[in-house]
Amino acid sequence: MPITVHSIYRHPLKGLTPEAMDSVELSPGQAIANDRRFALALGSTPTETAATEWLPKTSFLMLARHERLAQLETRFDDETETLSVLRQGKQVARGKLTDRIGRTTIEEFFAAFMKDESRGRPKVVEAADGHVLSDHNAPVISILNLASAKDLERVTQKPVDPLRFRANIWIEGTAPWHEFEWIDKQITIGGATLTVTARIDRCAATNVNPATAERDLNIPKALQMGYRHVDFGVYARVDQAGTVKPGDTLVSPT
């Protein structure tokens, strides 16, 4: 059975809604376009401009500490660079993230929504050229295995929604945890070539149920108990450009 791409996601605003993609153009040394391009810096985070280089995740509003974020749905429009924020299906804020007035609108909404948790008015920041506002300090693609998620359910004894892990590419058709064998090796997905660089260690953000905004599982603890590590999924660097879409085959090292 071939290994195939099940689904592809991006996260335009760090910590907010994953957006499914029909296809993606991967470029050497780059993340998926608009993935973690923006973030909400805490009011206490020193930022002089709207563009910033990589910062640690503790600089931002994030699910690991601020599960209320999962109560919201966000949608990013590439053409207008506008973010829409919805709560229970109703739009509650909208603003162009590359425009000062638009950023201010979004910042004021999140300041009111998060209250003291944002440590002052949060600030919309954008990744500077060559940077991405993910947990990893280099532009990479995260690849996760649906079979590994299913195997983890043996430990949790409860369903594990794959969206907890905020992946870029979900794959299927291979054994659980097989992806860990690809570290420092090249793979091809669709028309792109990537080098798998590291396992992804998991934090408390995965404890938040994306459907209910409740902390109803302890994923790092379950990983440690079941497998003696806290890793789930792998990071990969794009070496050769190409288009990737659901259904494409992944060719792994033999």
VOSE-639470 format. One record per residue (C-alpha): y, x, z. Coordinates in nm, 3 decimals. Last residue first. Layout:
N
> Y,X,Z
...
This chain:
254
> 0.222,1.420,0.167
> 0.596,1.386,0.212
> 0.729,1.031,0.176
> 0.805,0.829,-0.136
> 1.001,0.514,-0.049
> 0.965,0.236,-0.306
> 1.243,-0.008,-0.382
> 1.191,-0.370,-0.278
> 1.532,-0.402,-0.117
> 1.788,-0.189,-0.302
> 1.875,0.179,-0.330
> 2.097,0.336,-0.596
> 2.115,0.712,-0.625
> 2.291,1.029,-0.523
> 2.098,1.340,-0.426
> 2.098,1.506,-0.083
> 2.168,1.209,0.147
> 2.114,1.309,0.509
> 1.855,1.114,0.708
> 1.846,0.984,1.066
> 1.523,0.851,1.213
> 1.395,0.542,1.391
> 1.328,0.472,1.759
> 1.336,0.743,2.023
> 1.326,0.695,2.402
> 1.017,0.909,2.469
> 0.694,0.888,2.667
> 0.543,0.629,2.429
> 0.490,0.305,2.618
> 0.678,0.364,2.940
> 0.959,0.564,2.781
> 0.996,0.319,2.492
> 0.996,0.023,2.731
> 1.259,0.192,2.949
> 1.482,0.261,2.647
> 1.434,-0.103,2.532
> 1.521,-0.280,2.856
> 1.508,-0.644,2.747
> 1.712,-0.961,2.813
> 2.064,-0.825,2.819
> 2.224,-1.142,2.683
> 2.450,-1.173,2.376
> 2.232,-1.468,2.261
> 2.139,-1.386,1.900
> 2.199,-1.010,1.908
> 1.991,-0.975,2.229
> 2.146,-0.680,2.411
> 1.903,-0.418,2.542
> 1.949,-0.211,2.226
> 2.301,-0.115,2.338
> 2.141,0.042,2.649
> 2.068,0.367,2.466
> 1.819,0.489,2.207
> 1.742,0.835,2.076
> 1.727,0.852,1.696
> 1.483,1.109,1.555
> 1.634,1.384,1.348
> 1.708,1.530,1.003
> 1.520,1.336,0.736
> 1.632,1.486,0.404
> 1.733,1.237,0.138
> 1.680,1.182,-0.235
> 1.817,0.872,-0.406
> 1.694,0.667,-0.705
> 1.481,0.423,-0.509
> 1.413,0.600,-0.183
> 1.302,0.961,-0.206
> 1.197,1.166,0.094
> 1.263,1.527,0.190
> 1.133,1.692,0.505
> 1.302,1.825,0.819
> 1.158,1.532,1.024
> 0.918,1.324,0.814
> 0.641,1.290,1.074
> 0.865,1.070,1.291
> 0.859,0.806,1.015
> 0.489,0.744,1.082
> 0.591,0.574,1.409
> 0.394,0.258,1.326
> 0.190,0.289,1.005
> 0.345,0.232,0.663
> 0.420,-0.068,0.441
> 0.766,-0.160,0.565
> 1.112,-0.005,0.566
> 1.442,-0.104,0.728
> 1.753,0.075,0.602
> 2.095,0.094,0.771
> 1.976,0.022,1.123
> 2.159,-0.163,1.401
> 1.869,-0.134,1.649
> 1.898,-0.478,1.807
> 1.883,-0.625,1.455
> 1.506,-0.563,1.457
> 1.462,-0.854,1.702
> 1.192,-0.753,1.950
> 0.966,-1.044,2.048
> 0.829,-1.021,2.402
> 0.535,-0.842,2.565
> 0.774,-0.543,2.588
> 0.494,-0.290,2.541
> 0.295,-0.461,2.266
> 0.630,-0.563,2.115
> 0.693,-0.194,2.048
> 0.418,-0.206,1.786
> 0.611,-0.468,1.591
> 0.925,-0.256,1.598
> 0.723,0.045,1.481
> 0.578,-0.161,1.196
> 0.931,-0.259,1.090
> 1.016,0.110,1.042
> 1.373,0.233,1.077
> 1.596,0.450,0.860
> 1.947,0.547,0.970
> 2.167,0.703,0.702
> 2.387,1.000,0.790
> 2.752,1.106,0.805
> 2.776,1.360,1.089
> 2.864,1.316,1.458
> 2.594,1.057,1.521
> 2.694,0.756,1.734
> 2.875,0.615,1.430
> 3.247,0.640,1.358
> 3.212,0.817,1.023
> 3.390,1.129,0.901
> 3.457,1.298,0.568
> 3.798,1.138,0.531
> 3.923,1.000,0.863
> 3.733,0.711,1.019
> 3.958,0.414,1.088
> 4.093,0.301,1.426
> 4.169,-0.048,1.554
> 4.319,-0.007,1.900
> 4.214,-0.194,2.213
> 4.490,-0.335,2.434
> 4.436,-0.218,2.788
> 4.115,-0.100,2.946
> 3.904,-0.305,2.698
> 3.687,-0.447,2.978
> 3.996,-0.586,3.152
> 4.024,-0.877,2.905
> 3.758,-0.865,2.630
> 3.870,-1.177,2.443
> 4.243,-1.139,2.503
> 4.249,-0.770,2.407
> 4.011,-0.847,2.121
> 4.252,-1.101,1.973
> 4.555,-0.878,2.019
> 4.381,-0.588,1.845
> 4.283,-0.804,1.547
> 4.639,-0.926,1.495
> 4.779,-0.575,1.546
> 4.542,-0.435,1.285
> 4.666,-0.692,1.033
> 5.029,-0.611,1.109
> 4.967,-0.239,1.068
> 4.770,-0.279,0.745
> 4.441,-0.099,0.673
> 4.243,-0.344,0.888
> 4.374,-0.653,0.710
> 4.358,-0.932,0.966
> 4.174,-1.248,1.067
> 4.112,-1.408,1.405
> 3.934,-1.709,1.557
> 3.735,-1.835,1.260
> 3.483,-2.099,1.369
> 3.107,-2.049,1.339
> 3.041,-2.027,1.713
> 3.303,-1.753,1.729
> 3.426,-1.598,1.407
> 3.624,-1.283,1.332
> 3.741,-1.214,0.976
> 3.816,-0.856,0.877
> 4.025,-0.782,0.568
> 3.995,-0.476,0.348
> 4.112,-0.702,0.061
> 3.847,-0.593,-0.188
> 3.586,-0.488,0.065
> 3.588,-0.812,0.265
> 3.454,-0.759,0.617
> 3.284,-1.035,0.812
> 3.256,-1.053,1.190
> 3.048,-1.273,1.419
> 3.124,-1.286,1.789
> 2.911,-1.351,2.097
> 2.756,-1.007,2.047
> 3.084,-0.849,2.159
> 3.026,-0.993,2.504
> 2.760,-0.721,2.549
> 3.029,-0.468,2.638
> 2.867,-0.161,2.791
> 2.595,-0.055,2.546
> 2.735,-0.307,2.298
> 3.041,-0.095,2.231
> 3.419,-0.101,2.273
> 3.510,0.256,2.192
> 3.569,0.603,2.337
> 3.228,0.601,2.507
> 3.080,0.624,2.158
> 3.189,0.985,2.123
> 3.470,1.049,1.872
> 3.450,1.153,1.506
> 3.783,1.214,1.333
> 4.056,0.956,1.351
> 4.280,0.748,1.129
> 4.500,0.481,1.297
> 4.718,0.752,1.448
> 4.793,0.899,1.791
> 4.465,0.811,1.961
> 4.403,0.872,2.331
> 4.130,0.632,2.448
> 4.249,0.426,2.746
> 4.308,0.113,2.537
> 3.948,0.143,2.423
> 3.903,0.225,2.056
> 3.788,-0.060,1.837
> 3.602,0.087,1.541
> 3.632,0.112,1.164
> 3.437,0.289,0.889
> 3.111,0.237,1.077
> 2.944,0.165,0.740
> 3.218,0.113,0.482
> 3.022,0.298,0.209
> 2.679,0.400,0.335
> 2.711,0.742,0.496
> 2.799,1.049,0.294
> 2.659,1.398,0.241
> 2.545,1.321,-0.110
> 2.630,0.964,-0.220
> 2.417,0.652,-0.176
> 2.498,0.345,-0.385
> 2.376,0.037,-0.200
> 2.195,-0.280,-0.300
> 2.171,-0.647,-0.199
> 2.337,-0.572,0.135
> 2.299,-0.739,0.475
> 2.602,-0.716,0.705
> 2.550,-0.615,1.069
> 2.802,-0.780,1.307
> 3.002,-0.578,1.561
> 2.947,-0.255,1.752
> 3.134,-0.036,1.504
> 3.330,-0.238,1.250
> 3.195,-0.207,0.893
> 2.831,-0.224,1.005
> 2.604,-0.182,0.701
> 2.260,-0.320,0.637
> 1.967,-0.278,0.398
> 1.638,-0.469,0.396
> 1.263,-0.432,0.337
> 1.263,-0.101,0.151
> 0.910,-0.016,0.045
> 0.619,0.203,0.151
> 0.337,0.153,-0.096
> 0.000,0.000,0.000
